[in-house]
Amino acid sequence: MKFNIISPVATEKTMLKGEKENKLTFIVRKGATKQDIAKEVEERFGVKVVSINSLNTKKGKKVIVRLASEFSADEIGGRIGIY
């Protein structure tokens, strides 16, 4: 299986988004689609994805994943080691 998520992004700004807006930020494979990313996040972390915004950067493709309100981005961030 080819993984789309390369790494989480841990900056002060992304941590604030996690706390206030229930969002996680990842660097992903350039060819990954929003549907691929949503499926992988839901399977890996056992959450429901509400929306995904993507940006192409010099370092690769960055996505901001908004989780459903019943799930906590802070808790997922703690599990994967970014908080």
C-alpha positions as CSV (number, residue, x, y, z in Angstrom):
1,M,0.0,0.0,0.0
2,K,1.3,3.4,-0.9
3,F,1.0,6.0,1.9
4,N,0.0,9.5,0.9
5,I,0.9,11.2,4.2
6,I,4.6,12.0,4.5
7,S,4.7,13.8,7.8
8,P,2.6,16.0,10.1
9,V,3.5,19.8,10.3
10,A,4.2,21.0,13.8
11,T,4.4,24.8,14.0
12,E,2.9,27.3,16.4
13,K,0.3,28.3,13.8
14,T,-0.7,24.7,13.1
15,M,-1.1,23.9,16.8
16,L,-3.4,26.9,17.2
17,K,-5.5,25.7,14.3
18,G,-5.7,22.3,16.1
19,E,-6.9,23.9,19.3
20,K,-9.3,26.5,17.9
21,E,-10.5,25.1,14.6
22,N,-10.1,21.3,15.1
23,K,-7.6,21.0,12.1
24,L,-4.5,19.0,11.5
25,T,-1.8,19.8,8.9
26,F,0.2,17.3,6.9
27,I,2.8,17.2,4.1
28,V,1.6,14.6,1.6
29,R,2.6,13.0,-1.7
30,K,2.3,15.4,-4.7
31,G,0.0,13.1,-6.6
32,A,-2.4,12.5,-3.7
33,T,-6.0,13.5,-4.2
34,K,-8.2,15.0,-1.5
35,Q,-10.3,11.7,-1.5
36,D,-7.1,9.6,-1.0
37,I,-6.0,11.8,1.9
38,A,-9.4,11.8,3.6
39,K,-9.6,8.0,3.4
40,E,-6.1,7.6,4.8
41,V,-6.6,10.0,7.7
42,E,-10.0,8.3,8.6
43,E,-8.4,4.8,8.5
44,R,-5.2,5.7,10.3
45,F,-6.6,7.8,13.1
46,G,-10.2,6.5,13.4
47,V,-11.8,10.0,12.8
48,K,-14.3,11.6,10.4
49,V,-12.9,14.2,8.0
50,V,-15.2,17.2,7.3
51,S,-13.0,19.1,4.7
52,I,-9.6,19.3,3.2
53,N,-7.7,22.4,1.9
54,S,-4.5,21.8,-0.1
55,L,-1.6,24.1,-1.0
56,N,1.4,23.3,-3.2
57,T,4.6,24.5,-1.6
58,K,8.4,24.2,-2.4
59,K,8.5,21.3,0.2
60,G,5.6,19.5,-1.4
61,K,1.9,19.4,-1.1
62,K,0.5,20.6,2.3
63,V,-3.0,19.8,3.4
64,I,-5.1,21.1,6.2
65,V,-7.7,18.5,7.4
66,R,-10.7,19.6,9.4
67,L,-12.1,16.9,11.7
68,A,-15.7,16.4,12.7
69,S,-16.7,18.1,16.0
70,E,-16.9,14.8,17.9
71,F,-13.2,14.2,17.3
72,S,-10.3,16.2,18.8
73,A,-7.4,17.3,16.7
74,D,-5.5,17.9,20.0
75,E,-5.9,14.3,21.0
76,I,-4.8,13.0,17.6
77,G,-1.9,15.4,17.6
78,G,-0.8,14.0,21.0
79,R,-1.1,10.5,19.7
80,I,1.2,11.2,16.7
81,G,3.6,13.2,18.7
82,I,3.2,16.8,17.5
83,Y,1.9,18.3,20.8
